[in-house]
């Protein structure tokens, strides 16, 4: 099958530049092809790379693609090998240049072949990788690209098991072939942009930035220059400079320092201002150009008063997020990622834990633009084998170097719920100490963090700069009151340790509306109102403790766990505030929106509990308005002022009539008229 890209090239006469959904911004100024159309075959096959193989019977698929939808749809969970194949012709605009192939993400391992020859191998399902194919590409004929992919278990790869989330397989993020001049800003340094902007010594009047550019030169020319142009968010030039340099190595790093006068700070939701830096490598008559965005900010964490952004206390209340949707698994589009961020913005979150692995570059871009502060992490999760150290270090390098310039990222997560029962000699402890050193070698400004499900002090604790805890008081324990006790006792006994709650949450199935049938935490009935009450009680505890420097709801969206059979839907974790398909926002979503989002809102809770047994009921409303009136069947019942510190108004002892009841709430603000309405039926 011929690639759609090839057809376009033929029709357009090999136009010199094709901008086709380049997810990584640093590719946008290069000749680039987006490779979408592939042939696919599932199962063990040792011949998939061969030119003479007849793949006419293989399935046609579009990349991004996953072969693991069976895990979501309860029709099995294939863990093994597959093949992808495609052909393409290289456009004339790439002749005489260096040609590369870059994969944004392949789950979980990939071996890449070009025209039958092995190009390279990558292990790790969440980060990008890039290979140069200049010497093996055929410029005057079709080229066969074949990729052997597997998601089979591998104890030398993190994560070593899938007890907490699915290990999807497939080429589930975009693939690009692109070209650069012979002398380029290297795309091979861990598949990064090759340009790293380190912000230093930020004051009101000045900010120093150090720009490190990785150069790769295969030409004979060694008198080169770098041109820098820095622009603010309004696209106005704030700095322009040219720096000649003499080149003596095939690969080298050029470092230059600049000062930005009166810097505009990247200030979270208040003002997520970003600068852009354009770096041009000028070599004879050729130019290689990379543009990166970055932000200027300072931050720290205080054990007593919480998070400080740009010298002011800043509330970090947010959510955790997995990458997949019910409709597509992990093979999400930019539009789906934008939808996710729109929902995160709507709820009013100021922070986001992108768990438990590296997400797509677009996810971090959206956080940069919206001002949401990000916890980014590697998939060192739960269990360990003692043999995964090399891959964990590789994935940490990829996470940091591929996402170094994103201003939204404040911490690098090194592990989640990893236990070490045998003290300091436990391989997990030894590895974490190595990861800690590596993270600070790669990034001197950001902090490291880990998420524990143990006590305040543990064998794995105290290694990363910051420690956070996954606590589910009221879901896996009897009462949410345990959270208050644990927090206060922990802070009193360990006053110098900054406390973050990295996960808290409860299951909620919107189809379950009978609170008396509750079966938590591992049963088959998770009524939505139990989830809602859990969040009301937990948030009230958390919001009044300023020493808790950040909190993250688990989870923003329902997600798939293939081994689970809980809450009435197989293969699903129901702890999301939004359903897996993104079609329904649960009541708990609106509870947080009323508390986190300053935009006026009004919402009747328990609306899906629309078949009622009791004649007398309480109508609960989430709102940030000062005064609200209740109407029942077009008759005004009551008006109440908002006195709750968690933005709840309760109209008690409301008497329903048999049959349908129209319940309506209206704001009592003369300048702002909001209303919400539901219909509840009282059984006769």
C-alpha positions in Angstrom: 0.0 0.0 0.0 1.3 3.4 -0.9 1.5 6.0 1.8 -1.0 8.9 1.6 2.1 11.2 1.9 3.5 9.8 -1.3 0.3 10.5 -3.2 0.3 14.1 -1.9 3.9 14.6 -2.9 3.3 13.3 -6.4 0.2 15.6 -6.8 2.1 18.6 -5.5 5.4 18.0 -7.3 7.4 17.3 -4.2 6.8 20.6 -2.5 9.8 21.6 -0.3 8.1 21.8 3.0 5.2 19.8 4.4 3.7 20.8 7.7 1.7 17.8 8.6 0.7 17.7 12.3 4.3 17.9 13.6 3.7 17.3 17.3 7.2 18.3 18.4 7.5 22.1 17.6 11.2 21.8 16.8 10.4 19.9 13.7 8.2 22.5 12.2 11.0 24.4 10.3 12.4 21.3 8.6 11.3 19.2 5.7 8.9 16.8 7.3 6.6 13.9 6.4 3.9 12.6 8.7 3.8 8.8 8.2 0.2 7.8 8.8 -0.8 4.8 6.6 0.6 1.4 7.6 0.0 -2.3 7.1 -0.4 -4.2 10.4 -0.2 -7.8 11.4 -0.6 -9.3 14.9 1.4 -12.4 16.0 4.8 -13.8 15.9 6.5 -13.3 12.5 10.2 -13.4 11.9 10.0 -12.2 8.3 8.3 -8.8 8.7 11.3 -6.7 7.8 12.0 -8.5 4.5 11.4 -6.7 1.2 10.0 -9.7 -0.6 7.3 -10.4 2.1 3.8 -10.1 0.6 1.8 -8.0 3.1 -1.3 -7.7 0.9 -3.4 -9.7 3.4 -2.4 -7.5 6.3 -4.8 -4.9 7.8 -4.6 -1.3 6.9 -4.3 1.0 9.9 -3.8 4.7 10.6 -1.1 5.8 13.0 -1.5 6.8 15.8 -2.7 3.2 16.4 -2.9 0.7 19.3 -3.5 -3.0 19.1 -4.6 -3.1 22.7 -8.3 -2.0 22.5 -9.1 -5.6 23.5 -7.9 -4.7 27.1 -10.6 -2.0 27.3 -13.4 -3.9 25.5 -13.1 -7.1 27.6 -12.2 -9.3 24.7 -8.8 -10.4 25.9 -5.5 -8.6 26.5 -2.9 -9.4 23.9 0.7 -9.1 25.1 3.1 -10.0 22.3 4.6 -9.1 19.0 3.1 -7.3 16.0 4.5 -5.8 12.8 3.9 -2.5 11.1 5.0 -1.8 7.5 4.8 1.1 5.1 6.5 2.4 2.0 7.4 5.9 1.0 9.4 7.9 -1.5 11.6 10.7 -0.3 10.8 14.1 -1.9 13.5 15.9 -3.9 13.6 18.6 -1.3 15.4 16.2 1.0 18.1 15.2 -1.5 21.6 16.0 -0.3 20.4 16.4 3.3 20.5 14.3 6.4 17.3 12.2 6.9 15.9 11.0 10.2 12.9 9.0 11.4 11.3 10.0 14.7 8.7 8.1 16.7 6.8 10.1 19.3 6.0 6.9 21.3 5.7 3.1 20.7 4.3 0.8 23.3 6.3 -0.9 24.7 9.4 -1.8 22.6 10.3 -1.2 18.9 12.9 -2.5 16.4 13.0 -0.4 13.3 14.1 -1.6 9.9 14.7 0.3 6.7 14.8 -1.6 3.4 15.4 -4.8 5.4 18.3 -3.4 7.5 18.0 -2.9 11.2 18.1 0.9 12.0 17.8 0.7 15.8 15.9 -0.5 18.8 14.1 1.4 21.6 12.8 0.0 24.9 10.2 2.1 26.7 6.6 2.8 25.8 6.2 6.5 26.6 9.1 8.5 25.2 10.2 9.6 21.8 13.2 8.1 19.9 14.9 9.1 16.7 17.3 7.4 14.2 19.3 8.8 11.3 18.5 6.9 8.1 20.5 9.0 5.6 22.9 6.2 4.5 20.2 3.6 4.1 17.5 5.6 2.4 16.9 5.2 -1.4 16.3 8.6 -2.9 15.0 7.4 -6.3 12.7 4.5 -5.3 10.3 3.3 -2.7 11.6 2.6 0.8 10.2 0.0 3.1 9.9 0.9 6.8 9.1 -2.0 9.0 8.7 -1.9 12.8 8.6 -4.9 15.1 6.6 -3.9 18.2 5.9 -5.8 21.4 4.1 -5.1 24.7 5.1 -8.4 26.2 6.4 -8.3 29.8 10.0 -7.5 30.3 11.6 -7.4 33.7 14.4 -5.2 32.4 11.9 -2.5 31.4 9.8 -0.1 33.6 7.1 -0.6 34.5 7.7 -4.3 35.2 4.0 -5.1 35.6 0.6 -3.7 34.7 -1.3 -4.1 38.0 -2.2 -0.4 38.0 -2.7 0.5 34.4 -2.6 -1.2 31.0 0.6 -1.5 29.0 -0.8 -0.7 25.6 1.0 -1.8 22.5 1.3 -0.1 19.1 2.7 3.0 17.3 0.3 5.1 19.3 1.8 8.5 18.7 2.9 10.2 15.4 5.8 9.1 13.2 7.8 11.7 11.2 10.5 11.5 8.6 12.4 14.8 8.3 15.5 16.3 6.8 18.2 18.7 8.0 21.3 20.3 6.5 24.6 18.4 6.9 25.4 20.6 9.8 22.4 20.6 12.2 21.1 21.2 15.6 21.1 17.6 16.6 17.8 15.7 16.8 19.6 12.6 18.1 20.4 13.8 21.6 17.8 11.6 23.2 15.3 12.7 20.5 15.2 16.1 22.1 15.1 19.5 20.4 18.8 19.9 20.9 18.2 23.3 22.4 18.1 23.7 26.2 17.2 27.0 27.9 18.2 27.2 31.6 16.8 30.2 33.5 19.1 31.6 36.2 19.2 34.4 38.7 15.7 35.8 38.2 15.1 39.3 39.7 12.5 41.9 39.0 14.9 43.7 36.6 16.8 40.9 35.0 16.9 37.2 34.2 19.9 35.4 33.0 19.4 32.5 30.6 21.9 29.9 29.5 21.3 28.4 26.0 23.0 25.1 25.3 22.8 23.9 21.7 23.8 20.5 20.6 25.5 20.6 17.2 26.2 17.7 14.8 28.4 18.5 11.8 29.1 16.1 8.9 30.4 18.8 6.5 33.9 20.0 6.1 33.0 23.5 7.2 34.1 24.5 10.7 33.4 28.3 10.7 29.9 28.5 11.8 27.6 30.9 13.7 24.5 30.7 15.8 21.8 33.4 15.6 19.5 33.8 18.5 16.2 35.7 18.5 14.1 35.9 21.6 10.5 37.1 21.5 7.9 37.7 24.1 4.3 36.4 24.0 3.3 39.3 21.9 5.9 38.3 19.3 8.0 41.3 19.9 11.8 40.9 19.8 13.4 41.4 23.1 16.9 40.1 22.2 18.8 39.3 19.1 22.4 38.1 18.8 24.8 36.3 16.5 27.6 34.2 17.9 30.3 32.8 15.6 32.2 29.7 16.7 34.8 27.4 15.4 33.9 23.8 15.1 36.4 21.0 15.8 34.2 17.9 16.6 31.6 15.9 14.9 29.3 16.5 17.9 29.6 19.4 20.3 27.6 21.6 22.7 27.7 25.4 22.2 26.9 27.4 25.3 25.9 31.1 25.3 24.4 33.3 28.0 22.0 36.2 27.7 20.1 38.6 29.9 16.4 39.5 29.6 15.6 42.9 31.0 12.5 43.3 33.1 11.3 39.7 32.5 7.6 38.9 32.3 7.2 35.9 34.6 5.4 32.7 33.8 3.0 33.0 36.6 0.7 30.0 36.5 -3.0 30.7 35.9 -2.4 34.4 36.6 -0.3 34.9 33.5 1.3 31.9 31.8 3.6 34.1 29.8 6.1 32.4 27.5 9.0 33.6 25.5 10.2 31.9 22.4 13.8 31.4 21.3 14.7 30.9 17.7 18.1 29.3 17.2 19.5 29.4 13.7 22.6 27.3 12.9 24.1 29.1 9.9 26.6 27.1 7.9 27.7 28.4 4.5 24.4 28.8 2.6 22.4 26.4 4.8 20.4 27.2 7.9 19.0 24.8 10.4 16.4 26.4 12.7 14.8 25.3 15.9 12.2 27.3 17.9 11.5 26.5 21.5 9.2 28.2 24.1 10.3 28.7 27.6 9.2 30.6 30.7 10.9 32.7 33.4 9.8 31.8 37.0 11.0 30.9 40.5 9.4 28.5 42.9 10.0 26.8 46.2 8.2 24.6 48.7 7.8 25.7 52.4 7.1 23.0 55.0 4.7 25.3 56.9 3.1 27.6 54.3 3.1 25.5 51.1 4.0 26.3 47.5 5.6 29.6 46.5 5.5 30.8 42.9 7.5 33.9 42.0 7.8 34.8 45.7 4.1 34.6 46.5 2.1 31.7 48.0 0.2 29.9 45.3 -2.4 27.2 45.9 -1.7 23.9 44.1 -5.0 22.0 43.9 -5.3 19.6 41.0 -5.8 16.2 39.4 -4.0 13.2 38.1 -4.5 12.1 34.6 -3.8 9.0 32.4 -3.5 9.4 28.7 -6.2 7.1 27.3 -9.8 7.5 26.1 -12.4 4.8 25.9 -12.8 5.4 22.2 -9.1 5.3 21.2 -7.0 3.9 24.1 -3.7 5.8 24.2 -3.8 6.7 20.5 -5.3 10.1 21.2 -5.5 13.0 18.8 -4.5 16.6 19.5 -8.2 17.4 19.7 -8.7 14.8 22.4 -5.7 16.2 24.4 -7.2 19.7 24.0 -10.5 18.5 25.3 -8.8 17.0 28.3 -7.1 20.3 29.1 -10.4 22.2 28.6 -12.0 20.1 31.2 -9.1 20.5 33.6 -9.3 24.3 33.0 -13.1 24.2 33.6 -12.8 22.5 36.9 -10.3 25.1 38.0 -7.3 22.9 38.7 -4.0 24.7 39.1 -1.8 21.6 39.1 -1.7 18.4 37.1 0.1 15.1 37.8 0.7 13.4 34.4 0.8 9.9 35.8 2.5 7.4 35.7 4.8 7.9 32.7 5.9 10.5 30.1 2.9 11.9 28.2 2.9 13.4 24.7 4.7 16.7 24.1 1.3 18.2 23.3 0.1 17.5 26.8 2.9 19.5 28.3 2.4 22.3 25.7 -1.2 22.7 26.7 -0.2 22.9 30.3 2.3 25.6 29.5 -0.3 27.6 27.7 -3.0 27.2 30.3 -0.8 27.9 33.3 -1.2 24.6 35.0 1.8 23.4 37.0 2.9 19.9 36.2 4.3 16.9 38.0 6.0 14.8 35.2 7.2 11.3 36.0 8.8 8.0 34.8 6.9 4.7 35.0 8.8 3.3 37.9 5.7 2.0 39.5 4.8 -0.4 42.3 6.8 -3.6 41.7 10.4 -4.0 40.8 12.7 -6.8 39.5 16.2 -5.4 40.4 17.1 -5.6 36.7 15.3 -2.5 35.4 17.9 0.1 36.4 19.4 0.7 33.0 16.0 1.3 31.4 14.8 3.5 34.3 17.8 5.8 33.8 17.3 5.9 30.1 13.6 6.8 30.5 14.5 9.5 33.0 17.0 11.0 30.6 14.3 11.0 27.9 11.7 12.5 30.1 13.9 15.4 31.3 15.7 16.1 28.0 12.6 15.9 25.8 10.6 18.2 28.1 13.3 20.4 29.6 12.0 23.7 28.2 8.4 23.3 29.3 7.8 26.1 31.9 4.8 24.2 33.4 6.9 21.4 34.8 8.1 21.9 38.4 9.0 18.4 39.6 10.3 15.2 38.1 8.7 12.1 39.6 11.1 9.2 40.2 8.7 6.5 41.5 5.1 5.7 42.6 4.3 3.2 45.4 7.6 1.4 45.1 8.2 -0.6 48.3 11.6 -1.6 49.8 11.3 -4.1 52.6 15.0 -4.9 53.1 16.4 -1.4 53.8 19.1 0.5 52.1 20.5 -2.5 50.2 17.2 -3.1 48.5 17.7 -2.7 44.7 14.9 -0.1 44.5 16.6 2.1 47.1 19.9 1.9 45.3 18.3 2.7 42.0 16.4 5.6 43.4 19.5 7.2 44.7 21.1 6.8 41.3 18.0 8.4 39.7 18.2 11.3 42.1 21.8 12.1 41.2 21.0 11.7 37.5 18.0 14.1 37.7 20.0 16.9 39.3 22.9 16.4 36.8 20.4 16.8 33.9 18.4 19.6 35.5 19.8 21.8 38.2 16.6 23.9 38.8 13.7 21.5 39.2 13.1 19.3 42.2 12.5 15.6 42.3 9.5 13.9 44.0 8.1 10.5 44.7 4.7 9.1 45.7 4.5 6.8 48.6 1.7 4.6 50.0 3.7 3.9 53.2 4.1 6.0 56.3 6.0 9.3 56.8 9.2 7.4 57.2 10.1 4.4 55.0 13.0 2.8 53.4 12.2 4.5 50.1 11.4 7.9 51.7 13.7 10.8 52.1 15.7 10.2 48.9 13.9 12.5 46.5 13.8 16.3 47.2 10.1 16.1 48.0 7.9 13.3 49.2 4.2 12.9 48.5 1.7 10.4 49.8 -1.2 8.5 48.2 -3.9 8.4 50.8 -7.4 7.0 50.4 -8.9 7.5 53.9 -12.6 6.9 53.6 -12.3 4.6 50.6 -9.9 1.9 51.5 -10.5 2.7 55.2 -13.7 3.4 57.1 -13.7 7.2 57.5 -12.3 10.3 55.8 -11.6 11.6 59.3 -8.4 9.5 59.3 -7.0 11.9 56.8 -7.2 14.9 59.2 -5.6 12.8 62.0 -2.8 11.5 59.8 -2.0 15.0 58.4 -1.9 16.8 61.7 0.1 14.0 63.5 2.6 13.8 60.6 3.1 17.5 60.5 3.6 17.8 64.2 6.0 14.9 64.4 7.9 15.9 61.2 7.6 19.7 61.0 10.5 20.0 58.5 9.0 17.6 55.9 6.8 19.2 53.2 3.6 17.2 52.7 1.8 16.6 49.5 -1.2 14.4 48.9 -0.3 12.9 45.5 -3.5 10.8 45.2 -6.9 10.8 47.0 -10.1 9.6 45.5 -13.1 7.2 45.5 -14.9 5.1 42.9 -18.2 6.4 41.4 -20.4 4.8 38.8 -22.9 7.2 37.3 -25.3 4.2 36.7 -25.3 3.4 40.4 -27.6 5.7 42.4 -28.7 3.6 45.4 -26.4 4.6 48.4 -27.7 1.6 50.4 -26.2 -0.8 47.9 -22.6 0.5 48.4 -19.9 -2.2 48.1 -16.6 -0.4 48.6 -13.7 -0.6 47.9 -13.6 -3.7 45.7 -17.2 -4.7 45.3 -19.5 -4.3 42.3 -21.6 -1.3 43.3 -20.1 2.2 43.5 -22.9 4.7 43.9 -22.0 8.2 42.6 -23.2 10.0 45.8 -20.6 8.0 47.9 -17.8 9.3 45.7 -19.3 12.8 46.0 -19.5 12.7 49.8 -15.9 11.4 49.9 -14.6 14.4 48.0 -16.7 16.9 50.0 -15.3 15.5 53.3 -11.7 15.1 52.0 -11.5 18.5 50.4 -12.8 20.2 53.5 -9.9 18.6 55.4 -7.2 19.5 52.9 -8.2 23.1 52.1 -7.8 24.2 55.8 -4.2 22.9 56.1 -1.8 25.3 54.4 1.2 23.1 55.2 -0.2 20.6 52.6 1.6 22.2 49.6 -0.2 20.3 46.8 -3.1 17.9 46.4 -4.1 15.8 43.4 -7.4 14.0 43.0 -7.1 10.5 41.7 -8.3 10.7 38.9 -9.6 13.3 36.5 -10.9 10.6 34.1 -12.0 7.0 34.5 -9.3 4.7 33.0 -8.8 1.1 32.1 -7.2 -1.6 34.3 -7.5 -4.9 32.5 -7.2 -7.0 35.6 -10.0 -5.2 37.5 -13.6 -6.2 38.0 -15.0 -3.6 40.3 -17.8 -1.1 40.4 -20.0 -2.9 37.9 -17.8 -2.4 34.8 -15.0 -4.8 34.0 -11.5 -3.4 33.2 -12.3 0.0 34.6 -11.1 2.2 37.5 -14.1 4.4 38.4 -12.3 7.0 40.4 -12.5 9.6 37.7 -14.4 12.9 38.0 -15.3 12.4 34.3 -16.3 9.2 32.6 -13.9 7.3 30.4 -15.5 8.5 27.2 -15.5 12.1 28.4 -19.2 12.4 27.9 -20.4 12.8 31.5 -19.1 15.0 34.3 -19.8 13.4 37.6 -21.3 15.3 40.5 -17.8 15.5 42.2 -16.5 17.4 39.1 -19.1 20.1 39.8 -18.2 20.2 43.5 -14.6 21.0 42.7 -15.6 23.5 40.0 -17.7 25.4 42.5 -14.7 25.6 44.8 -11.8 26.0 42.3 -13.2 27.9 39.4 -14.1 31.5 40.1 -16.5 31.8 37.3 -20.1 31.8 38.5 -21.8 28.4 38.6 -24.9 26.7 39.8 -25.5 22.9 39.8 -28.1 20.5 41.3 -26.3 17.5 42.7 -27.5 13.9 42.7 -29.4 14.7 39.4 -29.0 11.2 38.1 -30.8 9.8 41.2 -34.0 10.7 39.4 -36.3 7.9 40.6 -37.1 8.6 44.3 -38.6 6.5 47.0 -38.8 9.1 49.8 -41.4 11.8 49.7 -39.3 14.2 51.8 -35.8 14.9 50.5 -32.8 17.3 50.7 -31.8 19.1 47.5 -28.1 19.8 47.4 -26.7 22.6 45.2 -23.1 23.4 44.3 -22.6 27.1 43.8 -20.2 30.0 44.3 -23.1 32.5 44.2 -24.1 34.5 47.2 -27.8 33.7 47.2 -30.0 31.0 45.5 -33.7 30.3 45.3 -35.4 26.9 45.0 -38.5 26.3 42.9 -40.5 23.1 43.0 -43.1 22.6 40.2 -42.9 26.3 39.4 -43.6 27.3 43.1 -40.9 29.2 45.0 -40.0 27.1 48.1 -37.0 28.9 49.7 -34.1 31.3 49.3 -30.8 30.7 51.0 -27.5 32.5 51.3 -24.2 30.7 50.8 -22.6 30.1 54.2 -20.7 26.9 53.5 -16.9 27.1 53.2 -17.0 24.4 50.6 -19.7 26.1 48.5 -22.7 23.9 49.2 -26.3 25.0 49.8 -28.8 22.4 51.1 -32.5 22.9 50.9 -33.8 20.5 53.5 -37.2 18.8 54.0 -38.5 19.4 50.5 -41.7 17.5 49.9 -42.1 15.8 46.5 -45.4 14.9 44.9 -46.0 11.5 43.2 -44.9 11.4 39.7 -42.6 14.0 38.0 -41.2 16.9 40.0 -39.6 19.8 38.3 -36.8 21.2 40.5 -35.2 24.5 39.6 -32.6 26.7 41.3 -32.1 30.4 40.3 -29.5 32.9 41.3 -30.7 35.9 43.2 -28.2 38.4 41.8 -29.8 41.2 39.8 -26.8 41.4 37.5 -26.3 37.7 36.9 -29.1 35.2 36.2 -28.1 31.5 36.3 -30.4 28.6 36.7 -30.3 24.8 36.7 -33.2 22.3 36.4 -33.8 18.6 36.9 -36.8 16.3 36.9 -37.2 13.7 39.7 -39.9 11.1 39.8 -41.4 10.0 43.1 -42.6 6.4 42.8 -46.3 6.0 43.5 
